[in-house]
Amino acid sequence: MILSLKLCCKFLADKHLCAEKKQVRIYHILREAFISEVMHH
């Protein structure tokens, strides 16, 4: 997960489209979704 974000960041870096805060927000959303999914099972 983190690795793919870093790769995405590298890929978009030359275009200055790497929004670190947005990536962190997406990571936390996915992490929370994963945790809630695990907790329900």
MOPAC internal coordinates of N, CA, C and O (Angstrom, degrees):
PM7 1SCF
backbone

  N    0.0000 0     0.00 0     0.00 0    0    0    0
  C    1.4632 1     0.00 0     0.00 0    1    0    0
  C    1.5224 1   110.36 1     0.00 0    2    1    0
  O    1.2310 1   121.25 1   123.60 1    3    2    1
  N    1.3373 1   115.21 1   -56.40 1    3    2    1
  C    1.4653 1   120.07 1  -179.87 1    5    3    2
  C    1.5323 1   110.01 1   -63.81 1    6    5    3
  O    1.2310 1   120.82 1   141.36 1    7    6    5
  N    1.3350 1   116.03 1   -38.64 1    7    6    5
  C    1.4565 1   120.88 1  -179.84 1    9    7    6
  C    1.5221 1   110.79 1   -61.57 1   10    9    7
  O    1.2310 1   120.31 1   135.43 1   11   10    9
  N    1.3323 1   117.01 1   -44.57 1   11   10    9
  C    1.4583 1   120.23 1  -179.37 1   13   11   10
  C    1.5287 1   111.31 1   -64.69 1   14   13   11
  O    1.2310 1   120.37 1   145.83 1   15   14   13
  N    1.3326 1   116.91 1   -34.17 1   15   14   13
  C    1.4650 1   119.88 1   175.90 1   17   15   14
  C    1.5208 1   110.73 1   -65.28 1   18   17   15
  O    1.2310 1   120.66 1   139.90 1   19   18   17
  N    1.3296 1   116.35 1   -40.10 1   19   18   17
  C    1.4634 1   120.29 1   178.72 1   21   19   18
  C    1.5260 1   110.46 1   -65.24 1   22   21   19
  O    1.2310 1   120.44 1   138.81 1   23   22   21
  N    1.3380 1   116.76 1   -41.19 1   23   22   21
  C    1.4586 1   120.84 1   178.24 1   25   23   22
  C    1.5222 1   110.49 1   -64.22 1   26   25   23
  O    1.2310 1   120.77 1   138.42 1   27   26   25
  N    1.3246 1   116.13 1   -41.58 1   27   26   25
  C    1.4614 1   120.79 1   177.33 1   29   27   26
  C    1.5191 1   110.08 1   -61.83 1   30   29   27
  O    1.2310 1   120.90 1   137.11 1   31   30   29
  N    1.3157 1   115.88 1   -42.89 1   31   30   29
  C    1.4571 1   121.96 1   179.78 1   33   31   30
  C    1.5260 1   110.57 1   -61.33 1   34   33   31
  O    1.2310 1   120.30 1   134.64 1   35   34   33
  N    1.3290 1   117.03 1   -45.36 1   35   34   33
  C    1.4669 1   121.45 1   178.60 1   37   35   34
  C    1.5241 1   110.71 1   -62.89 1   38   37   35
  O    1.2310 1   120.79 1   138.58 1   39   38   37
  N    1.3290 1   116.10 1   -41.42 1   39   38   37
  C    1.4622 1   121.51 1  -177.58 1   41   39   38
  C    1.5240 1   111.48 1   -64.30 1   42   41   39
  O    1.2310 1   120.37 1   143.68 1   43   42   41
  N    1.3282 1   116.89 1   -36.32 1   43   42   41
  C    1.4617 1   121.36 1  -175.97 1   45   43   42
  C    1.5249 1   113.51 1   -97.27 1   46   45   43
  O    1.2310 1   120.35 1   175.47 1   47   46   45
  N    1.3285 1   116.93 1    -4.53 1   47   46   45
  C    1.4671 1   120.97 1  -173.16 1   49   47   46
  C    1.5261 1   112.21 1   -58.32 1   50   49   47
  O    1.2310 1   120.38 1   139.51 1   51   50   49
  N    1.3406 1   116.88 1   -40.49 1   51   50   49
  C    1.4585 1   120.42 1  -177.22 1   53   51   50
  C    1.5279 1   111.95 1   -67.07 1   54   53   51
  O    1.2310 1   120.52 1   158.54 1   55   54   53
  N    1.3310 1   116.61 1   -21.46 1   55   54   53
  C    1.4647 1   120.77 1   178.94 1   57   55   54
  C    1.5296 1   111.67 1   -98.79 1   58   57   55
  O    1.2310 1   120.84 1  -179.40 1   59   58   57
  N    1.3290 1   115.99 1     0.60 1   59   58   57
  C    1.4675 1   122.66 1   179.57 1   61   59   58
  C    1.5251 1   111.69 1    58.64 1   62   61   59
  O    1.2310 1   120.65 1  -144.19 1   63   62   61
  N    1.3349 1   116.37 1    35.81 1   63   62   61
  C    1.4600 1   120.77 1  -179.81 1   65   63   62
  C    1.5214 1   111.60 1  -103.30 1   66   65   63
  O    1.2310 1   121.46 1  -175.48 1   67   66   65
  N    1.3382 1   114.81 1     4.52 1   67   66   65
  C    1.4584 1   118.92 1  -178.10 1   69   67   66
  C    1.5239 1   109.54 1   -79.36 1   70   69   67
  O    1.2310 1   120.36 1   -81.23 1   71   70   69
  N    1.3299 1   116.92 1    98.77 1   71   70   69
  C    1.4616 1   121.71 1   178.78 1   73   71   70
  C    1.5200 1   108.49 1   -95.53 1   74   73   71
  O    1.2310 1   120.94 1   -81.99 1   75   74   73
  N    1.3250 1   115.81 1    98.01 1   75   74   73
  C    1.4633 1   120.92 1  -173.10 1   77   75   74
  C    1.5301 1   111.71 1   -60.69 1   78   77   75
  O    1.2310 1   120.36 1   138.93 1   79   78   77
  N    1.3244 1   116.91 1   -41.07 1   79   78   77
  C    1.4619 1   120.42 1  -179.39 1   81   79   78
  C    1.5206 1   111.11 1   -63.12 1   82   81   79
  O    1.2310 1   120.45 1   140.60 1   83   82   81
  N    1.3400 1   116.75 1   -39.40 1   83   82   81
  C    1.4633 1   120.48 1   179.08 1   85   83   82
  C    1.5227 1   109.94 1   -64.57 1   86   85   83
  O    1.2310 1   120.32 1   137.00 1   87   86   85
  N    1.3301 1   116.99 1   -43.00 1   87   86   85
  C    1.4661 1   121.02 1   179.72 1   89   87   86
  C    1.5207 1   110.76 1   -62.17 1   90   89   87
  O    1.2310 1   120.62 1   136.88 1   91   90   89
  N    1.3289 1   116.42 1   -43.12 1   91   90   89
  C    1.4628 1   120.91 1   179.26 1   93   91   90
  C    1.5238 1   110.13 1   -62.78 1   94   93   91
  O    1.2310 1   120.58 1   138.82 1   95   94   93
  N    1.3302 1   116.50 1   -41.18 1   95   94   93
  C    1.4573 1   121.09 1   179.29 1   97   95   94
  C    1.5288 1   110.32 1   -62.57 1   98   97   95
  O    1.2310 1   120.32 1   134.74 1   99   98   97
  N    1.3353 1   117.00 1   -45.26 1   99   98   97
  C    1.4663 1   121.30 1   178.07 1  101   99   98
  C    1.5231 1   110.21 1   -61.38 1  102  101   99
  O    1.2310 1   120.42 1   136.90 1  103  102  101
  N    1.3379 1   116.81 1   -43.10 1  103  102  101
  C    1.4628 1   121.31 1   179.13 1  105  103  102
  C    1.5217 1   110.81 1   -58.99 1  106  105  103
  O    1.2310 1   120.39 1   134.72 1  107  106  105
  N    1.3322 1   116.86 1   -45.28 1  107  106  105
  C    1.4652 1   120.32 1  -178.75 1  109  107  106
  C    1.5289 1   111.37 1   -67.36 1  110  109  107
  O    1.2310 1   120.24 1   142.45 1  111  110  109
  N    1.3305 1   117.16 1   -37.55 1  111  110  109
  C    1.4690 1   120.76 1   177.79 1  113  111  110
  C    1.5258 1   109.99 1   -62.44 1  114  113  111
  O    1.2310 1   120.57 1   133.43 1  115  114  113
  N    1.3336 1   116.51 1   -46.57 1  115  114  113
  C    1.4642 1   120.55 1   179.58 1  117  115  114
  C    1.5228 1   110.95 1   -65.41 1  118  117  115
  O    1.2310 1   120.68 1   141.56 1  119  118  117
  N    1.3266 1   116.30 1   -38.44 1  119  118  117
  C    1.4601 1   121.29 1  -179.93 1  121  119  118
  C    1.5298 1   110.04 1   -65.16 1  122  121  119
  O    1.2310 1   120.23 1   134.71 1  123  122  121
  N    1.3222 1   117.16 1   -45.29 1  123  122  121
  C    1.4624 1   121.44 1   178.64 1  125  123  122
  C    1.5232 1   110.60 1   -62.64 1  126  125  123
  O    1.2310 1   120.46 1   138.91 1  127  126  125
  N    1.3327 1   116.73 1   -41.09 1  127  126  125
  C    1.4634 1   121.29 1   178.88 1  129  127  126
  C    1.5253 1   110.15 1   -63.37 1  130  129  127
  O    1.2310 1   120.45 1   137.95 1  131  130  129
  N    1.3315 1   116.75 1   -42.05 1  131  130  129
  C    1.4606 1   121.49 1   179.01 1  133  131  130
  C    1.5225 1   110.76 1   -63.60 1  134  133  131
  O    1.2310 1   120.33 1   134.11 1  135  134  133
  N    1.3249 1   116.97 1   -45.89 1  135  134  133
  C    1.4646 1   121.75 1  -179.33 1  137  135  134
  C    1.5270 1   110.65 1   -62.28 1  138  137  135
  O    1.2310 1   120.35 1   134.80 1  139  138  137
  N    1.3369 1   116.94 1   -45.20 1  139  138  137
  C    1.4691 1   120.40 1  -179.76 1  141  139  138
  C    1.5231 1   110.42 1   -64.57 1  142  141  139
  O    1.2310 1   120.42 1   143.59 1  143  142  141
  N    1.3341 1   116.80 1   -36.41 1  143  142  141
  C    1.4670 1   121.67 1   177.85 1  145  143  142
  C    1.5235 1   110.31 1   -63.88 1  146  145  143
  O    1.2310 1   120.65 1   135.87 1  147  146  145
  N    1.3242 1   116.36 1   -44.13 1  147  146  145
  C    1.4619 1   121.27 1   179.19 1  149  147  146
  C    1.5317 1   110.51 1   -65.12 1  150  149  147
  O    1.2310 1   120.65 1   138.40 1  151  150  149
  N    1.3195 1   116.37 1   -41.60 1  151  150  149
  C    1.4603 1   120.91 1  -178.36 1  153  151  150
  C    1.5282 1   111.94 1   -64.60 1  154  153  151
  O    1.2310 1   120.22 1   148.24 1  155  154  153
  N    1.3240 1   117.18 1   -31.76 1  155  154  153
  C    1.4623 1   120.63 1   179.81 1  157  155  154
  C    1.5212 1   111.83 1   -74.32 1  158  157  155
  O    1.2310 1   120.20 1   159.45 1  159  158  157
  N    1.3177 1   117.23 1   -20.55 1  159  158  157
  C    1.4769 1   121.46 1   177.64 1  161  159  158
  C    1.5285 1   108.68 1  -103.35 1  162  161  159
  O    1.2310 1   120.10 1   180.00 1  163  162  161

